[in-house]
Amino acid sequence: MKDTIERNLIQIQEDIAPYKPNIIAVTKYFDENAIINAYNAGLRDFAESRAIEAVEKINNLPLYIKDSSKFHFIGHLQTNKVKKVVKTFDYIHSVDSLKLASAISQEAKNIGKVQNILLQINNACEEQKFGFSKFDIFEEFPKIQKLPSVKIAGLMNMAPLGASENELDSLFEEIAKIKYELELEFKCKLDELSMGMSQDYKIAVKHGATMLRIGRKLFK
């Protein structure tokens, strides 16, 4: 598997040159051996979306991998799983409400941690997906900004499956614009734009993606 990952990683890097975003290996469908192989292929960022399974998987990793990797939670997070996720993950990409951000802040405070979070924007208005609307984010952002023990690292977006290239261009461009407007209005710096997956990373990177969440394209 290591050879496959190395080959795929080189292809992805060639696809997105000259851009150099952080490539996050989405390992939610794979066991800890896949993480070990990806680590040995040079990757240091890993993403999971199921809290309980992910924590168990990460805890089973060799200590040297845990200590020198970053773990990203990218799935919908229920408030009753916040404690486990805050304890284990470096970044939570899928913060989709003030209520969730507040719960994360409280738990991070309890363990003396500042939790990096990204705010999920559902600008395609998909009913089956979570996230702030492109309007609500401007109302909720300053409230989240004031919470202790969380740092808003940036924004996260999941584009619709099957969207055309033109639609993807428009959606990703809009996320970049929202990021810029939030920075301007609330006098802050948002370092990260987490957008782009196996099917659309080539387009996302052109619109300023700093984090690509890639699973299938890396492992198969």
N, C-alpha and C positions, 0 to 999 in steps of 0.2 A: 504493500500500500504506500510506503514511503516514496518509492520511485514514481508512482502515479501522481501523488500530491506534488512532488518536486516538479514534474513535467507540467502539470496543470498550472502550478503557481507561476512558472516561467511564462506560460502562454498568457495568463491574465496580466502579468506585468508588461508584456509586450503589447497587449491590447490597449492598455491605458497609458502607455508612455506618451508624453513626458511627465504625466501626472504621477504622484507618489502618495496616494492615500494609504491609510492603514487598512490592511486586508485582515478582516476578522473571520476566522474559520468557524462556520456554523456547524456545531457537532451534535445538535439535538437528536439526530437520527442514528448516532453512532456511539459506540462504547468508549471507555477510556483508552483502549488500544489505538483508536483512531486519533485521539488527542496526542498520545505519545508519538505516533508516526508523524503527525503534522508538526509537532514540536521539533522532531529530528529533521524535518524538511525545512526548518527555519522559521516557522510561524510562532508567534508569542501571544496572540490574542485569540480567545475562544468564546463562542457565544452559545448560550443555551436558552430554552424557552419554557421548560417545565421545572418548576422550583424544586420539588422534592427529589425527583430523579437526578436533576443537575447537581444538587448539593452532594448526594451520595456518590455520584460519578467523580466529582472534583476531589472529594475526600479520599477516594481510592487511588488518586494519582501519586506518583513518587514526589517526595518533598521538594526535590530540586526543580521539578516542573511547576509545582504550585507556587513556589517562591519567586520564580523568574517569569511568570506569565501574568497576563491580565484576563479577567473573566467578565464577560458582558452578559447581562440578562436582557433578552430581547422580546420575550413573550408578554402576553397580558398578565399583569400581576394583581392578584387579589390581596386585599389588606391583611387577611389572615396568614399569608405567606411572607409578609414583609420582613419579619424577624430573621427568617432563614436566609433570605436573599441579601439583606443588608450585611449580614455577617460574612457572606461568602463572596459577593461580587464587587468588582471595582467600579463598574458602570452599570446603571440601570437605564436602558434606552427607551423604555416603553411607559414613561410616566404620562398618564392621560387624564389626570384630574387633580384639582387642588386637594381633595380628600386623600388621595394616594400619596401625593407629595408630602402632606402633613404627617401621615403615618410613617413614611420613610424618615423624615426629619426627626421625629420623636425617637424612633428606634436607633438611628445613628447617634443621636445625643446620648441615649442610654449606654452605648458601648464606647463613647468617646471617639467617634469617627465622623469625618466629613464625607458624605456620600456624593459621588459624582452622578448626576442625573441628566438625561436628555428628555425633552418634552416632545411627545409624539403628536404630529400634526396630520389630521385626516383631511387634506385639502381636496381629495377626490370625492368627499362626502359619501363614502361607502357605508351603508347601514350595518354591514356585518363586521366592520372594523372599528376599533377604538381610536381615541385621539381627540385633541382639541380641534374645533373648526378654525378656519383661518381668521375668523372674527373673534371668537371667544379667547383665543390665545392672548390677545392684547389686553383683555380685561383680567385674566387670571395671572399673567406673567408677573406683575409687580407684587402680587400676594405671595407667590411662590418664592420670588426673589428675597422676600423678607424673612423666610423661614430659616431658623438656625440649623446648622449641621447638614445642609445640602448645598451643593454647588451646581448651578445650571451650566453644564458643559456645552450644551448646544441643542440642536433639534434633530428629531428622527422622523422618517417618513417611509411608508410602505406603499409603493405604487400598485395600482390594480393589475392583477394577472390579465394578460391578453391585451393590455393597452397598446395602442399604436405608437410608433416612434414619435409622431407629432404630439400625441397626448402626453407621453413621458417627458418630452422636451418642455412642454408647458407646465406640467406639474412640478418637475424638479426646479425649473426656473423660478416658479412661484415660491417654493420653499426657501431658496436662496434669497429672494426678495424679502420674505417675512423675517428671515434672520437679520438681514441688514436693517430693516425698519425697527425691529426690537432693540437692536444695539443702539440705534440712533435715539429712539424714544426713551429708553430706560438707562442710557449711559452705561452700557456694559459691553463685555467682549464675549461672544459665543464662539468658542474655538472649533466646535465639531458640527459637522453635518453628516449624520448617519443615514445614508440613502444609497440605494443600489444593491441589487442582489444578483444571483446567477444570470437571470434573464435580462437585466437592464443596467448592469454596472457600467457598460461602455458609455451610456448616455448620462448616467448620474454623475460620473467623474467630470464631464464637461461643464457641469453646472455647480462645481465646487464641493462635491462630496469629499469628506476627509476620512470617512469610515465606510468601507464596503463590507456588507455581511454576505459571505459567500459559502455555500455548502455544497450543493450538487456539482457545481463546476470544478470544485477542488478535489472532491473525493471519488468522482466517477469518470 
